[in-house]
Amino acid sequence: MSLELLDAHQTDAGIAVTFATDHGVEPLEGTCEEVARLAQVMRQVGALAAVNEHDHVWLEAVTVGRAVVQLGLRPGGQARVRFLRA
């Protein structure tokens, strides 16, 4: 799945981010710590994806507000992401 950051801005509760994916627009709102953790995991998964040839696996699930963002690997050097809503 492709993932592009469309917007990020500060809110009273923390940070709101909006991503565009192959499945549509995915808005998230969480604390600064939650969004920072998501960014950290996204960087790590991106680095692992670059050297992955065969694995197809979920690596991390990061809670951001009421959503859980799952990040993982796909064969051929690709990352994968899934947004789950509570």
PLY file of the C-alpha trace (Angstrom):
ply
format ascii 1.0
element vertex 86
property float x
property float y
property float z
element edge 85
property int vertex1
property int vertex2
end_header
0.00 0.00 0.00
1.29 3.43 -0.82
1.22 6.00 1.95
1.58 9.76 1.64
1.38 12.37 4.39
-1.14 15.02 3.35
-1.32 17.17 6.47
-0.11 17.46 10.04
-1.04 20.10 12.57
-1.15 20.66 16.30
-4.45 20.29 18.13
-5.53 20.85 21.73
-5.12 17.09 22.31
-1.79 16.69 20.49
-1.30 16.24 16.75
-3.64 15.46 13.86
-2.17 13.80 10.77
-3.83 12.83 7.52
-2.48 10.16 5.19
-3.52 9.26 1.66
-3.48 5.52 0.94
-4.59 3.23 -1.87
-7.85 2.84 0.08
-8.59 6.52 0.70
-7.83 9.20 3.27
-6.85 8.12 6.78
-7.06 10.85 9.46
-5.43 10.20 12.84
-5.34 12.30 15.99
-3.30 11.43 19.05
-0.89 12.71 21.62
2.49 14.07 20.58
4.09 10.92 22.04
1.81 8.59 20.05
2.48 10.37 16.76
6.23 10.50 17.49
6.20 6.74 18.17
4.37 6.15 14.88
6.98 8.20 13.00
9.80 6.25 14.68
8.28 2.88 13.79
7.57 4.04 10.22
11.26 4.93 9.80
12.36 1.56 11.21
9.98 -0.43 9.03
11.03 1.59 5.99
14.69 0.75 6.64
13.89 -2.95 7.07
11.70 -2.99 3.97
14.57 -1.73 1.85
16.54 -4.94 2.53
13.63 -7.39 2.72
13.21 -9.74 -0.21
10.94 -12.53 1.01
9.21 -11.82 4.34
5.50 -11.02 4.52
4.86 -10.13 8.15
3.36 -7.56 10.53
6.08 -6.08 12.78
4.47 -3.41 14.97
1.11 -2.09 16.03
1.10 1.54 17.19
-1.88 3.10 18.94
-2.65 6.67 17.88
-5.73 8.02 19.61
-8.60 5.64 18.84
-6.79 3.96 15.95
-4.18 1.23 15.73
-1.70 1.45 12.88
-0.12 -1.87 11.94
3.16 -1.75 10.04
5.00 -4.59 8.40
6.91 -5.96 5.44
5.99 -7.32 2.02
8.32 -9.21 -0.31
10.29 -7.18 -2.81
11.41 -4.41 -0.50
8.00 -2.99 0.31
6.42 -1.89 3.57
2.78 -2.51 4.42
0.37 -0.57 6.60
-3.15 -1.13 7.93
-5.34 1.29 9.87
-7.73 -0.25 12.40
-10.41 1.82 14.13
-11.69 1.13 17.64
0 1
1 2
2 3
3 4
4 5
5 6
6 7
7 8
8 9
9 10
10 11
11 12
12 13
13 14
14 15
15 16
16 17
17 18
18 19
19 20
20 21
21 22
22 23
23 24
24 25
25 26
26 27
27 28
28 29
29 30
30 31
31 32
32 33
33 34
34 35
35 36
36 37
37 38
38 39
39 40
40 41
41 42
42 43
43 44
44 45
45 46
46 47
47 48
48 49
49 50
50 51
51 52
52 53
53 54
54 55
55 56
56 57
57 58
58 59
59 60
60 61
61 62
62 63
63 64
64 65
65 66
66 67
67 68
68 69
69 70
70 71
71 72
72 73
73 74
74 75
75 76
76 77
77 78
78 79
79 80
80 81
81 82
82 83
83 84
84 85
